[in-house]
Amino acid sequence: MDGKGNQEEERSDSQAKVDLFYSARTWVSPDAITQLKNAATMPGMRRIAAMPDIHPGAGSPGGVVFASRNLIHPKLIGGDIGCGMHLCATSVDARVNVRRVADSLGSIDELWEGDSANYLQAAGADMEQDLIGFEKSLGTIGGGNHFAELQVIHEIYDPKTVDELGLSTKKALLLVHSGSRGMGQEVLNRYHRSEGHNALDPESLGGLNYLRHHRSAVEFAKSNRRLIAERFAENIGAEIRSLLDLSHNFLECVEMEGERFWLHRKGAAPADQGLVVIPGSRSSLTYLVRPTGDGVKNLKSLAHGAGRKVSRTQSDEKFGKISPDELRRPKDKEIGLDNLVICEQRDLLRQEHGKAYKDIDRVIEDMRAFGLLEVVANFKPILTYKTRSLSDDGEG
């Protein structure tokens, strides 16, 4: 492994080349490095790019993109297939009374009363018939680190792009982070039942089945984020305009330097689809960036967020003595942040404490130093919706 993002001319056939796109100032869990080394020896693996948000995951690290030849590894993508970010401009005044907004927002944990099947069809989401039934959860956020958040512009670095997007310091933005809910986990479970944990030939029956179901989960997740944004806006009487939607947990076949690779993005945002939004935490900034460079060295990817620094179990211990009222109102005088968090699940409130995540400013600076991005603007949260439900339904 090298920490400079450089290309190596030689490598062992039994181990992938690994590039690390973070500086010595960025803390990385030893467990994540162990998982990274294990992934480098997987069949067909050729290259790996680890971003500064790298952290231990379920079997493989998040904040990483894996490039294989001829074989695919569904377990690298995990169960929340299609998880990603949806960013919207809104008609909400940047100086809005957030408590009033929170009251009018009500709950978006309840199942949507609309016609989910028709919504998916209208959105162009081609769902596999054997996955019918999961659409009942369409338009709901889920648990874990998922959220819907009102944000306001903090700093502008590229006024021209901000103007082209039609953004204003006088209006709030809405960022939705969610995935395929239970559908992606079911796709992974089916793969495990039929293929074990083995690598798949993408042209085999098992590979084709997985890819077909994977595509349905990605399309579902995209529609899910869109509907969450619409429900949020409808409840508070606002108008929204979609700016971008990017998945960061998905499999994609790409051509690079004359070779065909299967990119497994596990918590890695695509850097070949235009602007990218990279959130920090409920008590830090979100960045809007433009990818730079040819995308080869970083496997056409960027970090997808700040990345966890403290595990969920450790968060319960570390932040357990902080009062719920303080957890629900994170502040930062330096950037003028005064956020209101809607989260009625106390364990989740502690687990998603801002200090459970890495410093988003450091994550962005690392990638900028490697020539991977330019900052367009950053935003600070004013209202974060997690859940009004007292039940724990996991991260799906």
Phi, psi and omega per residue, in radians:
M1 nan 2.549 3.005
D2 -2.297 2.595 -3.055
G3 -1.701 0.282 -3.082
K4 -1.957 0.017 3.138
G5 1.210 0.341 -3.095
N6 -1.432 2.742 3.073
Q7 -1.520 2.399 3.067
E8 -1.813 2.457 -3.116
E9 -1.391 -0.484 -3.084
E10 -2.227 2.640 3.051
R11 -2.732 2.800 3.075
S12 -1.319 2.498 3.115
D13 -1.140 -0.334 -3.094
S14 -1.659 -0.008 -3.113
Q15 -2.506 2.353 -3.132
A16 -1.287 2.710 3.007
K17 -1.351 2.313 -3.098
V18 -2.081 2.205 3.060
D19 -1.951 2.340 -3.123
L20 -1.905 2.069 -3.079
F21 -1.832 0.943 3.047
Y22 -2.543 2.726 -3.081
S23 -1.595 3.014 3.114
A24 -1.157 -0.301 -3.130
R25 -1.428 -0.171 -3.124
T26 -1.651 2.142 -3.141
W27 -1.308 2.342 3.100
V28 -2.302 2.285 -3.141
S29 -1.117 2.340 3.050
P30 -0.996 -0.560 3.119
D31 -1.118 -0.633 3.110
A32 -1.154 -0.673 3.115
I33 -1.153 -0.703 3.085
T34 -1.062 -0.783 3.107
Q35 -1.107 -0.646 3.131
L36 -1.111 -0.795 3.135
K37 -1.107 -0.663 3.107
N38 -1.144 -0.715 3.138
A39 -1.130 -0.536 -3.119
A40 -1.143 -0.319 -3.127
T41 -1.749 0.071 -3.110
M42 -1.207 2.597 -3.109
P43 -0.970 2.322 3.080
G44 1.387 -0.097 -3.079
M45 -1.261 2.310 -3.103
R46 -2.053 -0.748 -3.106
R47 -2.515 2.627 3.104
I48 -2.431 2.403 3.064
A49 -2.143 2.073 -3.140
A50 -1.789 2.202 -3.111
M51 -1.581 2.916 -3.099
P52 -1.158 -0.214 3.080
D53 -1.591 0.209 -3.116
I54 -0.952 2.393 -3.141
H55 -2.733 2.771 -3.133
P56 -1.100 2.498 3.105
G57 -2.249 -2.982 3.121
A58 -1.359 1.519 3.118
G59 1.619 -0.508 3.120
S60 -2.554 2.685 -3.056
P61 -1.312 2.604 2.983
G62 -1.562 2.869 -3.091
G63 1.372 0.492 -3.031
V64 -2.439 2.596 2.998
V65 -2.138 2.321 -3.066
F66 -2.002 2.261 -3.137
A67 -1.971 2.077 3.138
S68 -2.067 2.817 3.064
R69 -1.997 2.212 2.975
N70 1.258 -0.252 3.136
L71 -2.263 2.608 3.075
I72 -2.105 2.662 -3.082
H73 -2.227 1.554 -3.125
P74 -0.972 -0.542 -3.104
K75 -1.163 -0.351 3.075
L76 -1.246 -0.541 3.118
I77 -1.357 -0.635 3.115
G78 1.479 -2.850 -3.010
G79 -1.590 -0.351 -3.116
D80 -1.716 1.118 -3.117
I81 -1.066 2.318 3.085
G82 1.505 -0.028 3.115
C83 -0.936 2.468 -3.099
G84 -3.051 -2.846 -3.035
M85 -2.139 2.448 3.065
H86 -2.225 2.109 -3.100
L87 -1.978 2.313 -3.127
C88 -2.259 2.562 2.869
A89 -1.444 2.616 -3.118
T90 -2.326 2.945 3.061
S91 -1.609 0.087 -3.095
V92 -1.277 2.274 3.114
D93 -1.119 2.360 -3.109
A94 -1.083 -0.415 3.140
R95 -1.756 0.396 -3.085
V96 -1.067 2.638 3.029
N97 -1.316 1.844 -2.997
V98 -1.197 -0.490 3.105
R99 -1.162 -0.661 3.080
R100 -1.163 -0.697 3.092
V101 -1.085 -0.765 -3.138
A102 -1.052 -0.704 3.130
D103 -1.152 -0.735 -3.119
S104 -1.311 -0.411 -3.126
L105 -1.156 -0.618 -3.138
G106 1.100 -2.453 -3.101
S107 -2.015 2.331 2.965
I108 -2.037 0.442 2.986
D109 -1.486 -0.477 -3.126
E110 -1.162 2.602 3.131
L111 -1.087 2.458 3.137
W112 -1.164 2.434 -3.100
E113 -1.564 -0.030 -3.140
G114 -1.404 -3.077 -3.125
D115 -1.560 1.682 -3.072
S116 -1.094 -0.708 -3.117
A117 -1.076 -0.791 3.126
N118 -1.175 -0.641 3.119
Y119 -1.077 -0.803 3.134
L120 -1.099 -0.736 -3.139
Q121 -1.118 -0.754 -3.140
A122 -1.139 -0.529 3.138
A123 -1.423 -0.069 -3.137
G124 1.416 0.305 3.123
A125 -1.479 1.889 -3.098
D126 -1.511 1.687 -3.047
M127 -1.552 2.387 3.057
E128 -1.219 2.416 -3.060
Q129 -1.044 -0.588 -3.101
D130 -1.377 0.061 3.037
L131 -1.904 0.086 3.116
I132 -1.101 2.411 -3.101
G133 2.139 -0.557 3.127
F134 -1.328 -0.242 -3.098
E135 -1.172 -0.229 3.132
K136 -1.089 -0.434 -3.132
S137 -1.608 0.091 -3.141
L138 -1.033 2.327 3.112
G139 1.575 0.190 3.091
T140 -2.032 2.598 -2.964
I141 -1.373 -0.752 -3.015
G142 1.602 -3.005 -3.079
G143 -1.885 -2.586 3.126
G144 1.074 -2.321 -3.087
N145 -1.650 0.248 -3.140
H146 -1.361 2.657 -3.069
F147 -2.885 2.927 2.884
A148 -2.245 2.256 -2.923
E149 -2.446 2.270 2.968
L150 -1.451 2.345 -3.117
Q151 -2.351 2.756 3.065
V152 -2.225 2.672 -3.137
I153 -1.129 2.277 3.085
H154 -1.768 -0.925 3.130
E155 -2.399 2.540 3.088
I156 -2.037 2.174 3.137
Y157 -1.853 -0.445 -3.119
D158 -2.271 1.450 -3.074
P159 -1.007 -0.625 -3.107
K160 -1.086 -0.826 -3.141
T161 -1.152 -0.691 3.113
V162 -1.065 -0.743 3.109
D163 -1.142 -0.714 3.131
E164 -1.092 -0.557 3.102
L165 -1.372 -0.192 -3.125
G166 1.310 0.487 -3.126
L167 -1.565 2.683 -3.124
S168 -2.477 2.545 3.061
T169 -1.188 -0.212 -3.120
K170 -1.550 -0.154 -3.097
K171 -2.186 2.543 3.136
A172 -1.447 2.806 3.012
L173 -1.960 2.835 3.080
L174 -2.155 2.173 3.100
L175 -2.029 2.210 3.118
V176 -2.001 2.265 3.070
H177 -2.121 1.926 3.110
S178 -2.789 3.070 -3.071
G179 -2.388 -2.513 -3.004
S180 -1.635 0.186 3.092
R181 0.990 -2.316 -3.085
G182 -1.357 -0.261 -3.055
M183 -1.120 -0.812 -3.114
G184 -1.077 -0.668 3.115
Q185 -1.152 -0.665 3.089
E186 -1.114 -0.693 3.095
V187 -1.067 -0.779 3.118
L188 -1.123 -0.744 3.141
N189 -1.077 -0.686 3.125
R190 -1.133 -0.701 3.093
Y191 -1.080 -0.774 3.140
H192 -1.088 -0.708 -3.116
R193 -1.182 -0.651 -3.062
S194 -1.600 -0.521 -3.021
E195 -2.150 0.007 -3.038
G196 1.207 -2.385 3.086
H197 -1.984 0.387 -3.050
N198 -1.347 2.694 3.007
A199 -1.157 2.675 -3.107
L200 -2.066 2.440 2.910
D201 -1.296 2.102 -3.071
P202 -1.093 -0.284 3.131
E203 -1.752 0.024 3.067
S204 -1.394 2.949 3.128
L205 -1.059 -0.780 3.126
G206 -1.119 -0.700 3.120
G207 -1.150 -0.751 3.136
L208 -1.146 -0.693 3.097
N209 -1.087 -0.797 3.141
Y210 -1.087 -0.808 -3.096
L211 -1.098 -0.645 3.131
R212 -1.150 -0.795 3.126
H213 -1.214 -0.635 3.081
H214 -1.026 -0.780 3.140
R215 -1.067 -0.712 3.118
S216 -1.090 -0.732 -3.123
A217 -1.150 -0.692 3.108
V218 -1.104 -0.765 -3.135
E219 -1.167 -0.686 3.097
F220 -1.070 -0.799 -3.111
A221 -1.058 -0.722 3.132
K222 -1.110 -0.776 3.107
S223 -1.142 -0.622 3.131
N224 -1.066 -0.803 3.129
R225 -1.112 -0.700 -3.137
R226 -1.096 -0.765 -3.121
L227 -1.218 -0.636 3.066
I228 -1.012 -0.799 3.126
A229 -1.064 -0.723 -3.134
E230 -1.166 -0.721 3.116
R231 -1.128 -0.751 3.115
F232 -1.012 -0.873 -3.101
A233 -1.132 -0.738 -3.123
E234 -1.096 -0.736 -3.098
N235 -1.129 -0.541 -3.118
I236 -1.783 0.076 3.090
G237 1.230 0.648 -3.098
A238 -1.981 2.815 3.003
E239 -1.814 2.567 3.132
I240 -2.309 2.750 3.082
R241 -2.425 2.100 -3.083
S242 -1.183 2.345 3.116
L243 -1.859 -0.721 3.123
L244 -2.871 2.723 3.036
D245 -2.495 2.108 -3.096
L246 -2.318 2.203 2.995
S247 -1.388 2.639 3.058
H248 -2.283 0.148 3.000
N249 -2.255 1.573 -3.121
F250 -2.891 2.911 -3.112
L251 -1.909 2.398 -3.089
E252 -2.575 2.416 3.073
C253 -1.647 2.195 -3.083
V254 -2.352 2.801 3.024
E255 -1.852 2.236 3.083
M256 -2.449 2.206 3.107
E257 0.870 0.744 3.071
G258 1.372 0.105 3.136
E259 -2.091 2.674 3.131
R260 -1.775 2.192 -3.135
F261 -2.199 2.638 2.929
W262 -1.751 1.969 3.108
L263 -1.544 2.159 3.056
H264 -1.832 1.789 3.134
R265 -1.618 1.991 3.115
K266 -1.970 1.600 -3.050
G267 1.187 0.819 3.111
A268 -2.421 2.186 -3.097
A269 -1.426 2.435 3.086
P270 -1.171 2.377 -3.119
A271 -1.835 0.280 -3.103
D272 -2.155 0.398 -3.132
Q273 -2.231 0.466 3.132
G274 1.662 -2.640 -3.093
L275 -1.102 2.664 -3.115
V276 -2.244 2.394 3.051
V277 -1.820 2.266 -3.070
I278 -2.225 1.816 -3.097
P279 -1.429 2.727 3.049
G280 -1.696 -1.607 3.103
S281 -2.626 -3.106 -3.125
R282 -1.199 -0.176 3.120
S283 -2.135 0.441 3.087
S284 -2.567 -3.094 -3.025
L285 -1.449 2.746 2.945
T286 -1.919 2.438 -3.112
Y287 -1.962 2.409 2.962
L288 -1.842 2.121 -3.010
V289 -2.276 2.806 3.038
R290 -1.971 2.115 3.082
P291 -1.080 2.507 3.111
T292 -2.259 2.906 -3.105
G293 1.496 3.117 -3.096
D294 -1.470 -0.125 3.081
G295 1.404 -0.055 -3.070
V296 -1.292 -0.859 -3.053
K297 -1.121 -0.572 -3.130
N298 -1.777 0.300 3.091
L299 0.924 0.751 3.055
K300 0.949 0.689 -3.047
S301 -2.506 2.779 3.046
L302 -2.343 3.012 3.022
A303 -1.063 2.663 3.136
H304 -1.818 -0.105 -3.128
G305 3.129 -2.785 -3.138
A306 -1.405 -0.553 -3.097
G307 1.459 2.419 -3.118
R308 -1.186 2.478 3.043
K309 -1.936 -0.531 -3.133
V310 -2.109 2.248 -3.109
S311 -1.165 2.901 -3.138
R312 -1.102 -0.725 3.106
T313 -1.097 -0.775 3.124
Q314 -1.145 -0.572 3.131
S315 -1.114 -0.704 3.116
D316 -1.030 -0.694 -3.130
E317 -1.332 -0.749 -3.025
K318 -1.248 -0.660 -3.037
F319 -1.948 0.221 -3.053
G320 -1.148 -0.428 -3.102
K321 -1.570 -0.102 3.115
I322 -1.372 2.344 -3.093
S323 -1.173 2.573 3.097
P324 -0.981 -0.644 -3.140
D325 -1.085 -0.696 3.122
E326 -1.224 -0.656 3.124
L327 -1.148 -0.543 -3.101
R328 -1.466 -0.064 -3.123
R329 -2.380 1.135 3.114
P330 -1.143 2.450 -3.127
K331 -2.320 2.709 3.050
D332 -2.610 1.828 -3.080
K333 -1.117 -0.569 -3.076
E334 -1.063 -0.681 -3.138
I335 -1.892 0.115 3.118
G336 1.203 0.578 -3.095
L337 -1.545 2.276 3.059
D338 -2.523 1.564 -2.997
N339 -1.733 2.654 3.039
L340 -2.027 2.145 -3.090
V341 -1.869 2.158 3.043
I342 -1.667 1.854 -3.141
C343 -2.727 1.841 -3.071
E344 -1.652 0.214 3.078
Q345 -1.923 1.897 -2.958
R346 -1.120 -0.690 3.113
D347 -1.060 -0.785 -3.134
L348 -1.138 -0.641 3.129
L349 -1.042 -0.736 3.105
R350 -1.257 -0.758 -3.080
Q351 -1.097 -0.473 -3.116
E352 -1.775 0.358 3.046
H353 -0.959 2.488 -3.110
G354 -0.986 -0.612 -3.105
K355 -1.356 -0.039 3.022
A356 -1.345 -0.152 -3.098
Y357 -1.983 2.774 3.093
K358 -1.203 2.929 3.119
D359 -1.276 1.955 -3.093
I360 -1.112 -0.551 3.114
D361 -1.107 -0.689 3.103
R362 -1.184 -0.706 3.109
V363 -1.032 -0.813 -3.135
I364 -1.158 -0.748 -3.119
E365 -1.119 -0.685 3.091
D366 -1.013 -0.828 -3.114
M367 -1.190 -0.636 3.088
R368 -1.110 -0.727 -3.138
A369 -1.111 -0.529 3.096
F370 -1.468 0.024 3.118
G371 1.332 0.469 -3.072
L372 -1.658 -0.298 -3.067
L373 -2.768 2.869 2.950
E374 -2.203 2.448 -3.133
V375 -1.456 2.289 3.091
V376 -1.631 -0.827 -3.138
A377 -2.915 2.907 2.963
N378 -2.325 2.751 -3.038
F379 -2.261 2.660 3.052
K380 -2.059 2.519 -3.093
P381 -1.322 2.555 3.034
I382 -2.137 -0.368 3.098
L383 -2.680 2.068 3.128
T384 -1.980 2.129 3.083
Y385 -1.754 2.083 3.051
K386 -1.840 -1.118 3.117
T387 -2.897 2.533 2.943
R388 -1.783 -0.009 3.136
S389 -1.500 2.522 3.114
L390 -1.628 0.034 3.130
S391 -1.623 2.782 3.130
D392 -1.937 1.869 -3.116
D393 -1.880 0.357 3.017
G394 1.382 -2.853 -3.030
E395 -1.759 -0.056 -3.054
G396 -1.242 nan nan
